[in-house]
Amino acid sequence: MRAVVQRVSRAGVMVADQRIADIGCGLLVLLGVETGDDRRAADYLAEKISGLRIFEDSAEKMNLSISDVSGEVLVVSQFTLLADCRKGRRPGFSAAAPPDMAEPLCEYFVTQLELKGVKTQTGRFRADMAVELVNDGPVTILLDSHKQF
């Protein structure tokens, strides 16, 4: 699984001109599921993201986690994170898991965050979404469950 984690002052998702998710201070997580990913990959990312110390403390050091700042997480499934652009000009997406495998893993990932006490909202799987965010910092972290060692 791959995740782009952005520290935000606010973020939201609209589908068909309807706002379906809206958070204040927290993290926007763009999540891509790769063929062969399993619950261990989701567990790893949920653990890493819930404990990631990328919020500033009183000394302006990135030393606080999402829980420490009582922030929220907005998770948006994004298969394009698995794009292969090495050949030609059109990205290939053969590494992305098929929707019937990816959707349950995304839901499982969200559940794992919630079990860690992280308030979580989501986009809508396979929908055409308009994602709005104000990146705070900017702080953007790339995580890949295949690169944990």
C-alpha positions as CSV (number, residue, x, y, z in Angstrom):
1,M,0.0,0.0,0.0
2,R,1.1,3.5,-0.7
3,A,0.0,6.6,1.1
4,V,0.6,10.3,0.6
5,V,0.1,11.9,4.0
6,Q,-0.5,15.7,4.1
7,R,-0.7,17.8,7.2
8,V,-3.7,20.0,6.6
9,S,-5.4,22.9,8.4
10,R,-8.6,21.8,6.6
11,A,-9.6,19.3,3.9
12,G,-12.8,18.1,2.3
13,V,-14.4,15.9,-0.4
14,M,-17.2,16.7,-2.7
15,V,-19.0,14.2,-4.9
16,A,-21.6,15.4,-7.5
17,D,-21.7,18.9,-5.9
18,Q,-22.4,17.4,-2.4
19,R,-19.9,17.7,0.4
20,I,-19.4,14.2,1.9
21,A,-16.5,14.8,4.2
22,D,-14.9,17.8,5.9
23,I,-12.1,18.0,8.5
24,G,-10.2,20.7,10.2
25,C,-6.7,20.3,11.6
26,G,-5.4,16.9,10.7
27,L,-4.2,14.7,7.9
28,L,-5.3,14.0,4.4
29,V,-4.3,10.5,3.5
30,L,-4.4,9.5,-0.2
31,L,-4.3,5.7,-0.2
32,G,-3.4,3.4,-3.0
33,V,-3.8,-0.4,-2.8
34,E,-1.4,-2.6,-4.8
35,T,-2.1,-6.1,-6.1
36,G,-0.9,-8.5,-3.4
37,D,-1.4,-6.1,-0.5
38,D,-3.1,-7.6,2.6
39,R,-4.2,-6.6,6.1
40,R,-0.6,-6.5,7.3
41,A,0.1,-3.7,4.9
42,A,-3.0,-1.8,6.2
43,D,-2.0,-2.5,9.8
44,Y,1.5,-1.1,9.1
45,L,0.3,2.1,7.5
46,A,-2.4,2.6,10.2
47,E,0.2,2.2,13.0
48,K,2.7,4.5,11.2
49,I,0.2,7.2,10.4
50,S,-1.5,7.3,13.8
51,G,1.8,7.7,15.5
52,L,3.6,10.0,12.9
53,R,4.9,13.0,14.8
54,I,4.5,15.7,12.2
55,F,2.6,18.4,14.2
56,E,4.5,21.1,15.9
57,D,4.8,21.4,19.7
58,S,5.2,24.6,21.6
59,A,8.9,24.8,20.6
60,E,7.8,24.6,16.9
61,K,9.4,21.1,16.6
62,M,7.5,18.4,14.7
63,N,7.0,16.3,17.8
64,L,3.2,15.6,18.1
65,S,1.0,13.0,16.5
66,I,-2.6,13.3,15.2
67,S,-3.9,12.1,18.6
68,D,-1.8,14.6,20.5
69,V,-3.4,17.5,18.6
70,S,-6.9,16.0,18.6
71,G,-6.9,16.1,14.9
72,E,-8.9,14.2,12.3
73,V,-7.9,12.1,9.3
74,L,-9.5,12.2,5.9
75,V,-8.8,9.0,3.8
76,V,-9.2,9.2,0.1
77,S,-8.7,6.0,-2.0
78,Q,-6.5,6.8,-5.0
79,F,-5.4,4.0,-7.3
80,T,-3.3,6.5,-9.4
81,L,-0.6,6.3,-6.7
82,L,0.3,3.0,-8.3
83,A,0.9,4.6,-11.7
84,D,3.9,3.3,-13.7
85,C,5.2,6.1,-15.9
86,R,8.5,4.5,-16.9
87,K,7.4,3.8,-20.5
88,G,5.7,6.1,-22.9
89,R,3.5,9.0,-21.9
90,R,0.4,7.3,-20.6
91,P,0.7,5.9,-17.1
92,G,0.0,2.2,-16.6
93,F,-2.0,1.0,-13.6
94,S,-1.5,-2.8,-13.7
95,A,0.1,-2.7,-10.2
96,A,-3.1,-1.3,-8.7
97,A,-5.3,-3.8,-7.0
98,P,-8.7,-4.5,-8.6
99,P,-11.6,-2.6,-6.9
100,D,-13.1,-5.8,-5.3
101,M,-9.8,-6.3,-3.5
102,A,-8.9,-2.6,-2.9
103,E,-12.2,-1.4,-1.4
104,P,-12.2,-3.9,1.6
105,L,-8.6,-3.1,2.3
106,C,-9.3,0.6,2.4
107,E,-12.2,0.0,4.7
108,Y,-10.1,-2.2,6.9
109,F,-7.4,0.6,7.0
110,V,-10.0,3.1,8.1
111,T,-11.2,0.8,10.8
112,Q,-7.7,0.3,12.1
113,L,-7.2,4.1,12.4
114,E,-10.6,4.3,14.3
115,L,-9.6,1.5,16.7
116,K,-6.5,3.6,17.5
117,G,-8.8,6.4,18.6
118,V,-8.3,8.5,15.4
119,K,-11.4,10.4,14.3
120,T,-11.6,9.4,10.6
121,Q,-13.7,10.4,7.5
122,T,-13.5,9.1,4.0
123,G,-14.1,9.9,0.4
124,R,-16.3,7.6,-1.7
125,F,-14.6,4.6,-3.3
126,R,-14.6,4.7,-7.1
127,A,-16.4,8.1,-7.2
128,D,-15.3,11.1,-9.2
129,M,-14.3,13.3,-6.2
130,A,-13.2,16.9,-5.8
131,V,-10.7,16.9,-3.0
132,E,-9.9,20.3,-1.4
133,L,-7.1,20.9,1.1
134,V,-5.0,23.5,2.7
135,N,-1.6,21.9,3.2
136,D,-0.1,23.1,6.5
137,G,3.6,23.7,6.3
138,P,3.6,22.4,3.7
139,V,4.2,18.9,5.1
140,T,3.8,15.9,2.8
141,I,5.1,12.4,3.6
142,L,5.2,9.4,1.3
143,L,4.8,6.0,2.9
144,D,5.0,2.6,1.3
145,S,4.2,-0.6,3.2
146,H,6.7,-2.5,0.9
147,K,9.5,-0.3,2.1
148,Q,9.1,-0.9,5.9
149,F,12.5,-2.6,6.3
